[in-house]
Amino acid sequence: MLAARWLIYLGGGVIALLYSYFSGGSVITTSIYRLLFVLVSTLAYLAYLSYFGHGRLPLPMRLGLIFCEVSLVSLVVALTGGLASPFVSMLWLLVILNSVDHGEQLGVAAALLGCLGLGAMARGMGAYSPSQLGGFWLGLVAMGALGFVLGGRQSSEVSYGGDAGREIDRAHRIARQQSRERKVREEQLYYERRRFEGLVEVANSLASLRSRDELLNQIVDRALEQMEVEAAAVMLLDEENNLMVSEARGVSIPTRQRLEGPVAECFLGRVLQTGDILTFDESQTHDVLHHYGELGAFSEVVRGSHQALNQGFTNRGETFRNFIVVPLFTSQDRFSFGLLFVANLRSRDCYSSNDVGYLRILATNAAIALRNLEAKARIEQTHFEMIQALAQAIEAKDLYTSNHVGRVRDL
């Protein structure tokens, strides 16, 4: 039925233009009205199909759509010659199509009301003579009667068995709901796939860096981007076994000072000691501590300490609403040597298991890259010391060049 309606619209537009040309009427005026009608109808149905698909509209919206559609056709008929307009046959067919397409007698009633209302308006505008208006309404009554018959027969067929119509509507709703859920799942899968594909790029990028500062900046930037958080930080142990913030974004200096300190005393030192992941969500009634066992009482420490941290947080919301802390270590390390910290999701309320898994992988890549840089620095230092020792041994044989390498090194 939709295809038949489109053919009527397009055919009616062509007929109207030809009629205007051969009848000697005002081609510009009549063409504008007809083209306007075709344009509005096209946009209305595109919106209908794109938003509702093959589902059925609620009854008030269906009746409103029918009323507007038939009103447009009636207005074009009134403005393009009344009963002499080529759109009269289009109007009759439209009334029948509405009854067959929607299968409801109420649809035909809405179409008739639209025609009658605009017919009266057209009479007031002088578009119809009394005789033309009588013929116009007589045709509407005849087509309306036919529409009621067709609509009633189709309605009885659709409602065969009593509740069949309601079951069809319910099936449509379920299908639309399943379609929306499938679309959401597909978007989530696409997002996760892109996210973990990015891990390969991150690993390659981190492995190619030769500067410790550049590496720390890259780790924090990747954590902010991929985790969609407001704050991120990398914390490393110094030579005196103090946990220090080496690089951070979105964290104020007072907050950094609260995060730092000796491992045995600072807020996050327990994560270093256990090597487990800590997640916290202020909206939850309890803290999610992974594999803490006998250290479950640490949740009270987290709850009390995060209030103090919030006093120094400078980003939007002025609070740590949620955070994840992941230890940094490699397979060669007996204990963690640092932490990767992210806080405050931008567009979601809580972290998912995929978030934790992703951050764990990112932390592992970061730990390996940091250890590789340290190993490279040690190798370079050893190589330099070997060359220096060899040069000094050679110089020791000559009093004139003695300690020349040391003086060059000092310069």
C-alpha positions as CSV (number, residue, x, y, z in Angstrom):
1,M,0.0,0.0,0.0
2,L,2.9,2.3,0.7
3,A,4.2,1.8,-2.9
4,A,0.7,2.5,-4.3
5,R,0.5,5.7,-2.3
6,W,3.9,6.9,-3.6
7,L,2.8,6.2,-7.2
8,I,-0.3,8.3,-6.6
9,Y,1.7,11.2,-5.2
10,L,4.3,11.2,-8.0
11,G,1.7,10.6,-10.7
12,G,-0.6,13.3,-9.3
13,G,2.3,15.8,-9.3
14,V,3.0,15.1,-13.0
15,I,-0.7,15.3,-13.9
16,A,-1.1,18.6,-12.1
17,L,1.9,20.2,-13.9
18,L,0.6,19.0,-17.3
19,Y,-2.9,20.2,-16.4
20,S,-1.6,23.7,-15.5
21,Y,0.3,23.9,-18.8
22,F,-2.5,22.8,-21.2
23,S,-5.3,24.5,-19.4
24,G,-3.6,27.9,-19.7
25,G,-3.8,28.6,-16.0
26,S,-1.1,30.1,-13.9
27,V,1.6,27.5,-14.1
28,I,3.7,29.1,-11.4
29,T,1.0,29.4,-8.8
30,T,-0.5,25.9,-9.3
31,S,2.9,24.3,-9.6
32,I,4.1,25.7,-6.3
33,Y,1.1,24.3,-4.4
34,R,1.4,20.9,-5.9
35,L,5.2,20.7,-5.4
36,L,4.8,21.9,-1.9
37,F,2.3,19.1,-1.2
38,V,4.6,16.4,-2.7
39,L,7.6,17.8,-0.7
40,V,5.8,17.9,2.6
41,S,4.3,14.4,2.1
42,T,7.8,13.0,1.2
43,L,9.4,14.5,4.3
44,A,6.6,13.2,6.5
45,Y,6.9,9.6,5.2
46,L,10.7,9.7,5.4
47,A,10.4,10.7,9.1
48,Y,7.8,8.0,9.6
49,L,9.9,5.2,8.1
50,S,13.2,6.2,9.7
51,Y,11.8,6.6,13.2
52,F,9.2,3.9,13.4
53,G,10.4,1.4,10.7
54,H,7.8,-1.3,10.1
55,G,6.2,-0.9,13.6
56,R,2.8,0.5,14.1
57,L,2.1,4.0,15.5
58,P,-0.1,4.5,18.5
59,L,-3.7,5.2,17.5
60,P,-3.7,9.0,18.2
61,M,-0.6,9.4,16.1
62,R,-2.0,7.3,13.3
63,L,-5.2,9.4,13.2
64,G,-3.2,12.6,13.3
65,L,-1.0,11.5,10.4
66,I,-4.1,10.6,8.3
67,F,-5.8,13.9,9.1
68,C,-2.8,15.9,8.1
69,E,-2.2,13.9,5.0
70,V,-5.7,14.1,3.7
71,S,-5.9,17.8,4.7
72,L,-3.0,18.6,2.5
73,V,-4.6,16.8,-0.5
74,S,-7.9,18.6,0.1
75,L,-6.2,21.9,0.2
76,V,-4.5,21.3,-3.1
77,V,-7.8,20.2,-4.6
78,A,-9.4,23.4,-3.3
79,L,-6.7,25.6,-4.7
80,T,-6.3,24.0,-8.1
81,G,-9.8,24.0,-9.6
82,G,-12.2,22.2,-7.2
83,L,-13.9,19.3,-8.9
84,A,-12.0,20.2,-12.1
85,S,-8.7,19.6,-10.4
86,P,-6.8,16.4,-11.4
87,F,-6.2,15.8,-7.7
88,V,-9.9,14.9,-7.0
89,S,-9.3,11.3,-8.1
90,M,-6.2,11.3,-6.0
91,L,-8.2,12.4,-2.9
92,W,-10.8,9.6,-3.5
93,L,-8.0,7.0,-3.7
94,L,-6.3,8.3,-0.7
95,V,-9.4,7.8,1.4
96,I,-9.6,4.2,0.3
97,L,-5.9,3.6,0.8
98,N,-6.1,4.9,4.4
99,S,-8.9,2.3,5.2
100,V,-7.0,-0.6,3.6
101,D,-3.5,0.5,4.9
102,H,-4.5,1.0,8.5
103,G,-7.3,-1.5,8.7
104,E,-9.3,0.8,10.9
105,Q,-12.6,2.6,10.4
106,L,-11.4,5.3,12.7
107,G,-8.7,6.1,10.0
108,V,-11.4,6.7,7.4
109,A,-13.3,8.9,9.8
110,A,-10.2,11.0,10.4
111,A,-9.7,11.3,6.6
112,L,-13.3,12.4,6.1
113,L,-13.1,15.0,8.9
114,G,-10.0,16.5,7.2
115,C,-11.7,16.7,3.9
116,L,-15.0,18.1,5.2
117,G,-13.2,20.7,7.3
118,L,-11.0,22.0,4.5
119,G,-13.9,21.8,2.1
120,A,-15.8,24.2,4.3
121,M,-12.8,26.5,4.5
122,A,-12.4,26.4,0.7
123,R,-16.1,27.4,0.3
124,G,-15.4,30.3,2.6
125,M,-12.5,31.3,0.4
126,G,-14.6,31.2,-2.7
127,A,-12.8,28.3,-4.2
128,Y,-16.0,26.2,-4.6
129,S,-19.4,27.2,-5.9
130,P,-22.4,25.8,-4.0
131,S,-22.9,23.2,-6.6
132,Q,-19.3,22.2,-6.7
133,L,-19.2,22.0,-2.9
134,G,-22.2,19.7,-2.9
135,G,-20.6,17.4,-5.4
136,F,-17.4,17.5,-3.4
137,W,-19.1,16.3,-0.3
138,L,-21.3,13.8,-2.1
139,G,-18.1,12.1,-3.5
140,L,-16.6,12.1,0.0
141,V,-19.7,10.3,1.4
142,A,-19.5,7.7,-1.3
143,M,-15.8,7.1,-0.9
144,G,-16.2,7.1,2.9
145,A,-18.8,4.4,2.7
146,L,-16.6,2.3,0.6
147,G,-13.7,2.9,3.0
148,F,-15.8,1.9,6.0
149,V,-16.7,-1.4,4.3
150,L,-13.1,-2.2,3.3
151,G,-11.7,-1.0,6.6
152,G,-14.3,-3.0,8.6
153,R,-13.6,-6.2,6.6
154,Q,-9.8,-5.9,7.1
155,S,-10.2,-5.0,10.8
156,S,-12.3,-8.1,11.3
157,E,-9.7,-10.2,9.6
158,V,-6.8,-8.7,11.6
159,S,-8.7,-9.3,14.9
160,Y,-9.6,-12.9,14.0
161,G,-9.4,-15.0,17.1
162,G,-10.1,-12.2,19.5
163,D,-6.6,-11.2,20.7
164,A,-4.7,-11.6,17.5
165,G,-4.4,-7.9,16.9
166,R,-3.0,-7.2,20.3
167,E,-0.6,-10.1,20.0
168,I,0.7,-8.6,16.7
169,D,1.2,-5.3,18.4
170,R,3.0,-7.0,21.3
171,A,5.2,-8.9,18.8
172,H,6.1,-5.6,17.1
173,R,7.0,-4.0,20.4
174,I,9.2,-7.0,21.4
175,A,10.9,-6.9,18.0
176,R,11.6,-3.2,18.3
177,Q,13.0,-3.7,21.8
178,Q,15.2,-6.6,20.7
179,S,16.4,-4.6,17.8
180,R,17.4,-1.7,20.1
181,E,19.1,-4.1,22.5
182,R,21.0,-5.7,19.7
183,K,22.1,-2.4,18.4
184,V,23.4,-1.4,21.8
185,R,25.3,-4.7,22.1
186,E,26.8,-4.3,18.7
187,E,27.9,-0.8,19.6
188,Q,29.5,-2.1,22.9
189,L,31.3,-4.9,21.1
190,Y,32.6,-2.4,18.5
191,Y,33.7,-0.1,21.2
192,E,35.5,-2.9,23.1
193,R,37.1,-4.2,19.9
194,R,38.4,-0.8,19.0
195,R,39.6,-0.3,22.6
196,F,41.6,-3.5,22.7
197,E,43.0,-2.9,19.2
198,G,44.3,0.3,20.6
199,L,46.2,-1.7,23.2
200,V,48.4,-3.0,20.4
201,E,49.2,0.5,19.3
202,V,49.8,1.5,22.9
203,A,52.3,-1.4,23.4
204,N,54.2,-0.5,20.2
205,S,54.2,3.2,21.2
206,L,55.4,2.6,24.7
207,A,58.1,0.3,23.5
208,S,59.5,2.8,21.0
209,L,59.9,5.7,23.6
210,R,63.4,6.3,24.9
211,S,62.7,9.1,27.4
212,R,61.3,8.3,30.8
213,D,59.3,11.6,30.9
214,E,57.8,11.0,27.5
215,L,56.9,7.4,28.6
216,L,55.1,8.6,31.7
217,N,53.2,11.3,29.7
218,Q,52.1,8.7,27.2
219,I,50.9,6.3,29.9
220,V,48.8,9.0,31.6
221,D,47.4,10.4,28.3
222,R,46.4,6.9,27.1
223,A,44.7,6.2,30.4
224,L,42.7,9.4,30.2
225,E,41.6,8.8,26.6
226,Q,40.8,5.1,26.7
227,M,39.2,5.0,30.2
228,E,37.2,8.2,29.6
229,V,38.1,9.6,33.0
230,E,38.8,13.1,34.4
231,A,42.0,12.3,36.3
232,A,44.9,9.9,36.0
233,A,48.3,9.5,37.6
234,V,51.4,7.2,37.6
235,M,52.9,6.7,41.0
236,L,56.4,5.1,41.5
237,L,58.5,4.2,44.4
238,D,61.7,6.2,45.0
239,E,65.0,5.0,46.5
240,E,63.7,5.6,50.0
241,N,60.6,3.4,49.5
242,N,58.3,6.4,49.3
243,L,55.3,6.4,46.9
244,M,55.6,9.5,44.7
245,V,53.4,10.9,41.9
246,S,55.6,10.9,38.9
247,E,53.0,12.2,36.3
248,A,49.4,13.2,36.7
249,R,46.5,15.0,34.9
250,G,43.5,16.5,36.6
251,V,44.9,16.1,40.1
252,S,45.8,19.2,42.2
253,I,49.1,19.6,44.1
254,P,47.3,19.2,47.5
255,T,45.8,15.9,46.3
256,R,49.2,14.7,45.1
257,Q,50.6,15.4,48.5
258,R,47.8,13.3,50.1
259,L,48.5,10.4,47.8
260,E,52.3,10.5,48.4
261,G,54.2,9.2,51.4
262,P,55.9,6.1,52.8
263,V,54.4,2.8,51.7
264,A,53.5,1.8,55.3
265,E,51.7,5.1,55.9
266,C,50.1,6.4,52.7
267,F,46.6,5.8,51.5
268,L,47.4,3.5,48.6
269,G,50.4,1.7,50.1
270,R,48.3,-1.4,50.9
271,V,47.7,-1.9,47.2
272,L,51.5,-2.0,46.6
273,Q,51.9,-4.6,49.4
274,T,49.2,-6.9,48.2
275,G,49.6,-6.4,44.4
276,D,45.8,-6.5,43.9
277,I,43.5,-4.1,42.1
278,L,41.4,-1.7,44.1
279,T,38.2,-0.2,42.8
280,F,36.0,2.3,44.6
281,D,32.6,3.7,43.8
282,E,31.1,6.3,46.1
283,S,27.5,5.5,44.9
284,Q,27.9,1.9,46.2
285,T,27.1,0.9,49.8
286,H,30.4,-0.9,50.0
287,D,33.8,-0.9,48.4
288,V,34.8,-3.5,45.8
289,L,38.1,-4.9,46.9
290,H,39.4,-7.7,44.7
291,H,41.0,-10.7,46.5
292,Y,41.8,-8.8,49.7
293,G,40.7,-11.7,52.0
294,E,41.8,-10.9,55.5
295,L,42.4,-7.3,54.5
296,G,38.7,-6.7,53.9
297,A,38.7,-4.2,56.8
298,F,40.8,-2.0,54.5
299,S,37.5,-0.9,53.0
300,E,36.9,1.3,56.1
301,V,40.3,2.9,55.5
302,V,39.4,3.6,51.9
303,R,36.1,5.1,52.9
304,G,37.6,7.4,55.4
305,S,40.7,8.4,53.4
306,H,38.9,9.2,50.2
307,Q,37.0,12.0,52.0
308,A,40.3,13.6,52.8
309,L,41.5,13.2,49.2
310,N,38.4,15.0,47.9
311,Q,39.4,18.2,49.7
312,G,42.2,18.7,47.2
313,F,40.6,17.5,44.0
314,T,40.3,20.4,41.6
315,N,38.3,18.9,38.6
316,R,34.6,19.0,37.9
317,G,32.5,17.9,40.9
318,E,35.3,18.5,43.4
319,T,35.3,14.9,44.5
320,F,36.7,11.4,43.7
321,R,33.4,9.8,42.9
322,N,35.0,6.6,41.7
323,F,38.5,5.3,41.0
324,I,40.6,2.3,40.1
325,V,44.2,1.6,41.3
326,V,46.2,-1.0,39.5
327,P,49.7,-2.0,40.7
328,L,52.7,-1.9,38.3
329,F,54.9,-5.0,38.1
330,T,56.3,-7.5,35.7
331,S,56.8,-11.2,35.9
332,Q,60.4,-10.5,37.1
333,D,59.3,-8.4,40.0
334,R,58.5,-9.9,43.4
335,F,56.7,-6.7,44.5
336,S,54.9,-3.8,42.8
337,F,57.1,-0.8,42.1
338,G,54.3,1.6,41.3
339,L,50.6,2.3,40.7
340,L,48.4,3.4,37.8
341,F,45.5,5.5,39.2
342,V,42.4,6.7,37.3
343,A,39.4,8.5,38.8
344,N,36.0,10.0,37.9
345,L,34.3,8.6,34.8
346,R,33.1,11.3,32.5
347,S,30.0,9.6,30.9
348,R,29.2,6.6,33.1
349,D,28.4,5.9,36.7
350,C,30.6,2.9,37.5
351,Y,33.4,0.8,36.1
352,S,32.8,-2.4,34.3
353,S,34.9,-5.6,34.4
354,N,36.1,-4.7,30.9
355,D,37.4,-1.4,32.3
356,V,39.4,-3.2,35.0
357,G,40.8,-5.7,32.5
358,Y,41.8,-3.0,30.1
359,L,43.6,-1.0,32.8
360,R,45.3,-4.1,34.0
361,I,46.7,-4.7,30.5
362,L,47.7,-1.0,30.1
363,A,49.5,-1.2,33.5
364,T,51.4,-4.3,32.4
365,N,52.5,-2.7,29.2
366,A,53.5,0.4,31.2
367,A,55.5,-1.6,33.7
368,I,57.3,-3.5,31.0
369,A,58.2,-0.3,29.2
370,L,59.4,1.3,32.4
371,R,61.6,-1.7,33.3
372,N,63.0,-1.8,29.8
373,L,64.0,1.9,30.1
374,E,65.7,1.1,33.4
375,A,67.5,-1.9,32.0
376,K,68.6,0.2,29.0
377,A,69.9,2.9,31.3
378,R,71.8,0.4,33.4
379,I,73.4,-1.2,30.3
380,E,74.4,2.2,28.9
381,Q,75.9,3.1,32.3
382,T,77.8,-0.2,32.5
383,H,79.1,0.2,29.0
384,F,80.2,3.8,29.8
385,E,82.0,2.6,33.0
386,M,83.8,-0.2,31.1
387,I,85.0,2.2,28.5
388,Q,86.1,4.7,31.2
389,A,88.0,2.0,33.1
390,L,89.7,0.8,29.9
391,A,90.7,4.4,29.0
392,Q,92.1,5.0,32.5
393,A,94.1,1.8,32.4
394,I,95.7,2.9,29.1
395,E,96.4,6.4,30.4
396,A,98.0,5.1,33.6
397,K,101.1,4.1,31.5
398,D,101.8,7.7,30.4
399,L,102.4,10.4,33.0
400,Y,101.5,13.2,30.5
401,T,98.0,11.8,29.6
402,S,97.2,10.6,33.1
403,N,93.6,11.3,34.2
404,H,92.9,13.0,30.9
405,V,89.6,11.0,30.5
406,G,88.5,12.1,34.0
407,R,89.1,15.8,33.2
408,V,87.1,15.5,30.0
409,R,84.3,13.8,31.8
410,D,84.2,16.5,34.4
411,L,84.1,19.2,31.7
